[in-house]
Amino acid sequence: MLQYRPEGVGVTDRAQYRGQIAKLLTSHTLHGSESLCKLLRYLADHSLEHPGTSPKEYQIATEVFGRPGDFDPHLDSTVRVQAGRLRGKLAEYYASEGPDDQILVDIPRGTYALAFHERPQGAGRNHAAALHDSPLETASAGQASRKWFAALLLVSVALSAAVAVATNRLLSRRTAEAGLGAEYPDTPTALRVFWKGFLTAPQEPWVIFSNAAFVGRPDSGMRYYNSARDGHAHILDHYTGVGEVLAVHALDTVFDKLHQQIRVKRGSLFSLDDAKNNDLIFIGSPSENLTLLEIPSTKEFVFKQISSGPRAGNVEIVNVHPESGEPKSYLASPSDETLTEDYSVVALIRGLNPSRSALILAGTTTIGTQAAVEYVCQQDSLQELLLRLSVSNSGELKPFEAVIHVKVARGVPVGTELVALRKGPS
C-alpha cells in the first residue's frame, strides 16, 4: 500500500479521503465513541492541512481533550491511550464493516499523523482480477493478502483496544446482571447503567430547563429582571440559553436510544406537584432555574451569586467542604473576558419523594450547562464517572455530586474534566 501524501493529490482525491473519514465517523464501530470521533476529526484535519507533520501530544491533549495548559504527558497518558483505542477501532472497522473500502486509514505507531492508503488493485473482496494474472495466481495472492491483512488487524485490535475492551466488559457484565443488556442491545453499556433509574418509574421523567426572568423587548434589548430597580415592569419568562436548547436535544436523543420518552417543561411553569412523584432532570443553575430553590438540592457544591468585589454579579460554585488540593470555589472566565472555561455541577439527589430522583445538570453559564448534559450523554465520560463511583454489580447509582471543568472555544464546550466528586448517602 502507498501512503497518501496530501501535497501530491488533487482536489478529487482529497475529497475521497474526507469522504472516507465521514464514513468512519458514522460507522457502527465508532458509534457512541464521541471522544474517538473528535480525535479522528482532529487528526484528519491536521494531516490534510499540515501535510508531512505530526501533531504534538500536548496539542492533542489541550485542543481535543481539554487538558489544562500545564499538561504533562509523563503524568497523563490520555492521548496515548485514546490514540491506541482509535488505532484499534480503525483496524476493527476494516476487519468488519469496511473490507472492500478503497481508502484505508490508520495511525502508524510512533506518530500521531493520520495516514491514508489506497487499497492495491484487486485487494478488495469484490474487485475484478487483473487481466494479465491467471485466475489461480490471482485467487492465491488475494487469499494470502487477505489472510495476512486480517491477522494483522486482529493483533492490532487485541493490543490497541485492551483498556477500552476491559472497561466495557466490566460495565457490560454489571449491566447484564441487572437485566439491561437484552432490553437495549444497541445502546452503549455506560448509558444503560447511568440512566437505568430514570427508566423504571410509572411516568416519564420531567426535564425542567431554566428560563430566567427578563425585562425589555427582543427588538430593543433585554436584561435580567432586577426587583429593586424594575418594580412592576412586564417580565418576559419564556427565553432560555442556547446551551439549554442543545441540552434538551441531547437528552431526547439519549432517551430515544433507551426507548423512553421525556416530558419537557420550562422552569417558570414547574410546580411542586410535579416534583412529588416524578423523576426530575434539571437543566440550568438555581440562578436561572429558580424552582431548584424550592426543592432539595446539592449540599457539597452550591451555586452562589457573588455580591461584592471585582466579580460581583458572577455566579460561582462554592466547595462547601474542600478536600486536599481543591479550591474553595469554582469560577468561569470573568464576564468582561472571552469565555474560555466554565465549571458545571452534575449531581444525583433524592427527590421530595425519596423513592424518586432528581438529576441536576448546571453550569455557571449556559455553555457550562450544555457541557454538563453532554457529559452524561456520552459513553466515554460516563465510563469514567461510573468507575470513579464504584458502581455496584446491580448497576444501581447512588446519590453523588460532581464538578467538571469545561474548556470553551468560540462559544462551544470542547473538553471536560472531572475535578471533584462526593458520594452521597444511600
C-alpha positions in Angstrom: 0.0 0.0 0.0 1.2 3.5 -0.8 1.0 6.1 1.9 -1.1 9.1 1.0 0.9 12.4 0.7 -1.6 15.4 0.8 0.6 17.6 -1.3 0.7 15.0 -4.1 -3.0 14.7 -4.8 -5.7 16.7 -6.5 -9.0 18.1 -5.2 -10.9 15.0 -6.2 -8.6 12.6 -4.3 -8.7 14.9 -1.2 -12.5 14.8 -1.3 -12.3 11.0 -1.4 -10.1 11.0 1.8 -12.5 13.3 3.6 -15.4 11.1 2.4 -13.7 8.1 4.0 -13.3 10.0 7.3 -17.0 10.8 7.2 -17.8 7.1 6.6 -15.7 6.1 9.6 -17.3 8.7 11.8 -20.8 7.4 11.0 -19.8 3.7 11.2 -21.2 1.2 13.8 -17.7 0.6 15.0 -17.3 4.2 16.2 -20.9 4.7 17.2 -21.1 6.2 20.7 -17.4 6.9 20.9 -17.6 10.7 20.9 -14.1 11.3 22.1 -12.6 9.0 19.5 -14.6 10.6 16.8 -13.4 14.0 18.0 -9.8 12.7 17.9 -10.2 11.3 14.4 -11.6 14.6 13.0 -8.7 16.5 14.5 -6.0 14.1 13.2 -7.7 14.1 9.7 -7.8 17.9 9.6 -4.2 18.2 10.7 -3.0 15.7 8.1 -4.8 17.4 5.3 -4.0 21.0 6.4 -0.4 20.3 7.6 1.0 17.5 5.3 4.1 15.8 6.4 3.9 16.9 10.1 2.6 15.1 13.1 0.7 17.0 15.9 2.3 17.0 19.3 0.9 15.1 22.2 0.5 18.4 24.0 -1.5 19.9 21.1 -3.9 16.9 21.1 -4.3 16.9 24.9 -5.2 20.6 25.1 -7.1 21.1 21.9 -9.0 17.8 21.7 -9.4 16.5 25.3 -9.4 19.9 27.1 -6.4 19.3 29.3 -5.0 22.4 31.1 -2.0 24.4 29.9 0.3 22.6 32.4 -0.4 19.2 30.8 2.5 16.8 31.4 2.5 13.7 29.1 4.7 11.9 31.6 2.0 12.1 34.2 -1.1 11.9 32.0 -1.4 9.1 29.4 -4.8 10.2 28.0 -3.5 10.9 24.5 -1.6 7.7 24.2 -4.5 5.6 25.5 -7.0 7.3 23.2 -4.8 7.1 20.2 -4.3 3.3 20.9 -8.1 2.9 21.2 -8.6 4.7 17.9 -6.0 2.7 16.2 -7.8 -0.5 17.4 -11.2 0.9 16.2 -9.8 1.6 12.8 -8.5 -1.9 12.5 -11.8 -3.3 13.8 -13.7 -1.3 11.2 -11.7 -2.6 8.2 -11.9 -6.1 9.5 -15.7 -6.0 9.8 -17.6 -3.1 8.1 -15.0 -1.9 5.5 -13.2 -4.9 3.9 -14.0 -3.5 0.5 -13.3 0.2 1.1 -10.7 1.5 -1.3 -9.3 4.1 1.1 -7.6 2.8 4.2 -6.9 5.0 7.2 -4.6 4.2 10.1 -2.3 5.8 12.7 1.3 4.4 12.3 2.9 3.6 15.6 5.3 6.2 16.9 3.4 9.1 15.4 0.0 10.9 15.7 -0.1 11.7 12.0 -3.0 10.1 10.3 -2.0 8.1 7.2 -4.2 7.4 4.2 -3.6 4.4 1.9 -5.1 3.3 -1.4 -6.0 -0.4 -1.4 -4.0 -2.2 -4.0 -5.9 -3.2 -7.2 -7.6 -6.5 -6.7 -7.3 -6.5 -3.0 -11.0 -5.7 -2.4 -13.4 -8.6 -1.9 -15.4 -7.6 -5.0 -12.6 -6.2 -7.1 -12.1 -7.9 -10.5 -8.8 -9.8 -11.0 -6.1 -8.2 -13.2 -6.3 -9.5 -16.8 -2.6 -10.4 -17.0 -2.8 -12.7 -14.0 -4.1 -16.2 -14.2 -7.2 -17.0 -12.2 -5.3 -19.4 -9.9 -2.5 -16.9 -9.2 -4.9 -14.1 -8.6 -7.0 -16.1 -6.2 -4.0 -17.4 -4.3 -2.4 -14.0 -4.0 -5.8 -12.4 -2.9 -6.4 -15.1 -0.3 -2.8 -14.8 1.1 -3.1 -11.0 1.2 -6.5 -11.1 2.9 -5.3 -13.7 5.5 -2.2 -11.6 6.3 -4.1 -8.4 6.5 -6.9 -10.0 8.7 -4.3 -11.4 11.0 -2.5 -8.1 11.3 -5.8 -6.4 12.0 -6.8 -8.8 14.7 -3.4 -8.5 16.5 -3.7 -4.7 16.3 -7.2 -4.8 17.8 -6.2 -7.1 20.6 -3.2 -4.9 21.6 -4.5 -1.4 21.0 -8.1 -1.8 22.4 -7.3 -3.7 25.5 -8.0 -1.0 28.0 -11.3 0.1 26.3 -12.5 -3.5 26.0 -11.7 -4.3 29.6 -13.7 -1.3 30.8 -16.6 -2.0 28.6 -16.7 -5.7 29.6 -16.7 -4.7 33.2 -19.7 -2.5 32.8 -21.4 -5.0 30.4 -21.1 -7.7 33.0 -22.6 -5.5 35.6 -25.4 -4.4 33.3 -26.2 -8.0 32.3 -26.6 -8.9 35.9 -29.1 -6.0 36.2 -31.0 -7.4 33.2 -30.5 -4.3 31.0 -28.4 -5.7 28.1 -31.2 -7.6 26.4 -33.7 -4.7 26.5 -31.3 -2.2 25.0 -28.8 -4.2 23.0 -27.7 -1.3 20.7 -27.1 1.2 23.4 -23.7 1.7 25.0 -23.4 0.0 28.3 -22.4 3.1 30.3 -25.6 4.9 29.1 -27.8 2.0 30.2 -26.2 1.8 33.6 -26.3 5.5 34.3 -29.9 6.1 33.2 -31.4 2.9 34.5 -33.1 4.7 37.4 -35.0 7.0 35.1 -36.5 4.2 33.0 -38.4 2.4 35.7 -40.9 5.0 37.0 -44.6 4.7 36.2 -44.3 8.0 34.3 -41.7 9.6 32.0 -39.2 11.9 33.7 -39.7 15.6 33.6 -36.9 17.7 32.1 -37.0 21.2 33.6 -35.0 23.8 31.7 -34.1 27.2 33.1 -35.7 30.3 31.8 -34.7 33.4 33.7 -36.9 36.5 34.1 -36.0 39.3 31.7 -37.3 42.8 31.1 -37.3 44.7 27.9 -38.0 43.5 24.3 -36.1 41.3 21.9 -36.0 44.1 19.2 -34.7 46.8 21.6 -32.7 44.8 24.1 -33.4 42.7 27.1 -31.7 42.2 30.5 -32.2 40.2 33.6 -35.1 41.3 35.8 -33.9 43.2 39.0 -36.7 43.5 41.6 -35.0 46.5 43.2 -35.0 48.6 40.0 -37.7 47.1 37.8 -40.6 47.1 40.2 -43.8 46.1 38.3 -42.2 46.0 34.8 -43.5 43.4 32.5 -41.5 40.2 32.8 -40.5 38.0 29.9 -40.1 34.5 31.2 -40.1 32.4 28.0 -36.4 32.7 27.0 -33.6 30.3 27.7 -29.9 29.9 26.7 -28.6 28.2 23.6 -26.9 25.7 25.9 -30.2 24.6 27.4 -31.7 24.2 24.0 -28.9 21.9 22.8 -29.0 20.1 26.2 -32.7 19.2 25.8 -31.9 17.8 22.3 -29.1 15.7 23.7 -31.3 14.2 26.4 -34.0 13.5 23.9 -31.5 11.6 21.7 -30.3 9.5 24.6 -33.8 8.6 25.8 -34.8 7.7 22.3 -31.9 5.2 22.3 -33.3 3.8 25.6 -36.8 3.6 24.2 -38.1 6.1 26.7 -39.8 9.4 26.3 -39.3 12.6 28.3 -41.6 15.4 29.3 -40.1 18.9 28.9 -41.2 22.0 30.8 -39.7 25.4 31.4 -38.8 26.2 34.9 -41.3 29.1 35.4 -44.2 26.6 34.8 -42.9 23.9 37.1 -44.8 23.2 40.3 -44.1 21.3 43.4 -46.9 18.9 42.4 -44.7 17.9 39.5 -41.9 17.1 41.9 -43.7 14.8 44.3 -44.0 11.5 42.3 -41.7 12.0 39.3 -38.1 11.7 38.4 -36.7 15.1 37.5 -33.8 16.3 35.4 -33.0 20.0 36.0 -31.1 21.8 33.2 -29.5 25.1 34.5 -28.4 26.5 37.8 -30.6 27.9 40.6 -29.7 31.4 39.5 -31.9 30.9 36.4 -33.8 27.6 37.2 -35.5 29.1 40.2 -37.5 26.0 41.0 -34.3 24.4 42.3 -34.6 26.8 45.2 -37.8 25.1 46.3 -36.7 21.5 46.4 -33.8 19.6 47.9 -30.6 20.5 46.1 -26.9 20.0 46.3 -25.1 20.2 49.6 -21.4 19.9 48.7 -21.3 22.1 45.6 -23.6 25.1 45.9 -24.3 27.8 43.4 -23.9 31.4 44.8 -24.0 34.8 43.2 -21.0 37.0 44.2 -22.3 40.1 45.9 -19.2 42.3 46.0 -15.7 42.7 44.6 -14.5 42.7 41.0 -16.6 39.6 40.2 -19.8 40.9 41.7 -22.8 39.6 39.9 -21.0 36.5 38.6 -22.1 33.0 39.7 -19.6 30.7 41.5 -19.8 27.1 42.7 -18.9 27.0 46.3 -17.0 24.0 47.5 -18.6 23.6 51.0 -16.1 21.0 52.3 -12.9 21.3 50.2 -10.6 18.3 50.2 -6.9 18.5 50.0 -5.8 20.4 46.9 -9.3 21.6 46.0 -10.2 25.3 45.7 -12.9 26.8 47.9 -14.9 27.8 44.8 -15.0 27.3 41.1 -15.4 30.3 38.7 -15.8 30.7 35.0 -13.8 33.2 33.0 -14.6 36.8 34.1 -17.7 38.3 32.4 -15.6 41.0 30.7 -13.4 38.5 29.0 -13.9 35.9 26.3 -15.3 32.7 27.9 -12.6 30.1 27.7 -13.5 28.0 30.8 -16.5 27.2 32.9 -17.4 24.8 35.7 -20.5 22.7 36.0 -22.3 20.5 38.6 -23.5 17.0 37.8 -25.4 15.7 40.8 -27.9 12.9 41.5 -30.0 13.5 44.7 -33.2 12.2 46.3 -36.4 14.0 45.4 -39.2 15.2 47.6 -40.4 11.7 47.4 -37.3 9.7 48.5 -38.3 6.9 46.0 -37.7 9.3 43.1 -34.6 11.0 42.0 -33.5 14.4 40.7 -30.6 14.9 38.4 -29.0 18.4 38.4 -27.0 19.4 35.3 -25.9 23.0 35.6 -23.0 25.3 34.7 -22.3 28.8 35.8 -23.1 29.8 32.2 -25.3 28.4 29.5 -22.2 26.8 27.9 -21.3 25.0 31.1 -24.9 23.7 31.3 -24.6 22.3 27.8 -21.3 20.6 28.7 -22.8 19.1 31.9 -25.6 17.5 29.9 -23.3 16.3 27.1 -21.1 14.8 29.9 -23.9 12.4 30.9 -24.9 11.6 27.3 -21.5 10.3 26.1 -20.2 6.9 26.7 -16.5 7.8 27.4 -17.2 10.4 30.1 -19.9 8.2 31.7 -17.5 5.3 31.9 -15.0 7.4 33.8 -17.7 8.7 36.2 -19.2 5.2 36.8 -15.8 3.7 37.6 -15.0 6.6 39.9 -18.3 6.0 41.7 -17.6 2.2 42.0 -21.0 1.3 40.6 -22.3 -1.8 42.2 -22.8 -5.1 40.3 -26.5 -4.3 40.1 -25.7 -1.2 38.1 -27.6 1.0 40.7 -26.5 4.6 41.0 -26.4 6.1 44.5 -26.6 9.9 45.1 -23.5 11.8 44.2 -22.3 15.3 43.5 -19.5 16.2 41.0 -17.8 19.2 39.5 -16.5 19.2 36.0 -14.1 21.7 34.4 -15.2 22.8 31.0 -12.9 24.2 28.3 -14.7 26.5 25.9 -13.7 27.6 22.4 -15.7 30.1 20.3 -18.8 29.6 22.5 -18.7 25.8 22.3 -17.7 23.3 25.0 -14.7 21.4 23.6 -13.5 19.4 26.6 -14.5 18.4 30.1 -12.6 17.0 33.1 -14.0 15.6 36.4 -12.2 17.7 39.1 -14.2 16.9 42.3 -16.5 14.2 43.4 -18.5 13.4 46.5 -20.5 10.3 47.1 -23.8 11.0 49.0 -25.8 8.9 51.5 -27.7 5.9 50.1 
